[in-house]
Amino acid sequence: MLNISDINLKNKTLLIRSDFNVPIDLKGNIISNIRIKLSLPTIQYALKKGAKIILASHLGRPIEGQYNPLYSLKNIAIYLEKILHYKVILEKNYLNGINFKKNTIILLENVRFNIGEKNNNQELSQKYASLCDIFVMDAFATSHRMHSSTYGIMNFAKQSCAGMLLINEIKNLKKFLKNPKKPIISIIGGSKISTKFNILKKLAKLSNKVIVGGGIANTILSLNNDIGNSLYEPNSVLLAQKIIKKYKNIIIPVDCRVGTSFSNNTSVKIKKINKILRNEQILDIGDKTINIIKHELKKAKTVLWNGPVGVFEFQNFSKGTEEIINAITNNNIFSIVGGGDTISAIELFNVFNKISYISTGGGAFLKYIEGNKLPVISKLKNILLKNYN
Ligand code: AMP
């Protein structure tokens, strides 16, 4: 793949497609800045090499064609300026050209405000491309989507290449797929259930043991137990049954922490899986399950993790996720973690530096591990260095 470091950047205008899609609270505070921090090396490298920089990103899921301040990148611009020590200007009207001021970085307003972004509209792709000499794709987390600012732009840009974050992601994910040290333990949890059964199959093949938690575990448990009001995916129950029958290395919770409402204030009970009442819901794993998982993790040399095993955002239901984090970070394990909420958990428990590799991708991370081709990566692989001066 053509790398940003293969190209002479001096005095060139770069459009860097980053992924600044981070959680922001209603007061405008950035709750997790990991994705932004991991995007900095490409930007800093381009600055050092004397390039003019335009940054682009999406944020959330606004309605195309409608400006909505909730999804504005203005807080990202403020944060970038602080962290880069460089003037960052948020540009709202950019599709017909930009006037660069000296010593400034331009941040394009949320690309998902533009009609056609998600349909990979040709005209829009062309407009993005005409803003720059070189397009740098660095948003690994969106590389499974063919959008105008991630994919279509490469059809029109004079030169395209991959940024440092994207290259690093591929390098580390390949390391896991090609040459993992055994035993491998995978952990899969979270609430986006239906998207995760494919990866569960792949991980069951690839790993010595797979630990399930969250909604995916609940869906499996629902096969033989009354799980009350717990989150689960009825449409995935049959698939869950097939997977459990075929793969015997999946570790399913034997006990859990339940509440009677989705809240930190609900009273917490630890229950055996077959003792859950109709009005209760599973919000975390129980202590027996935690011990089984810790025992397995003691043997692990490689761990891949996506999705918290409980509602870690509620202190009363964070123990399972916290104990897993402790077990992974205290042992000598190559750990690879992906997915927005799993990263938030890593931040909450302050172990950012103790994880071997943190992937910025959620969907893209899972799709890559599943063995799917990511369209943006495939396209980048076909791009050659052109002499366009
Ligand atoms: P995901 O994006 O699929 O990784 O889902 C992350 C979310 O799953 C977190 O916000 C957790 O609070 C949530 N989660 C984990 N376990 C449960 C559970 N048992 N019930 C409801 N939500 C859960």
Boltz pocket constraint, residues with backbone or C-beta under 6 A from the ligand:
constraints:
  - pocket:
      binder: B
      contacts: [[A, 189], [A, 190], [A, 191], [A, 192], [A, 193], [A, 213], [A, 214], [A, 215], [A, 218], [A, 231], [A, 282], [A, 283], [A, 284], [A, 306], [A, 307], [A, 308], [A, 309], [A, 310], [A, 311], [A, 312], [A, 313], [A, 339], [A, 340], [A, 341], [A, 342]]
      max_distance: 6.0
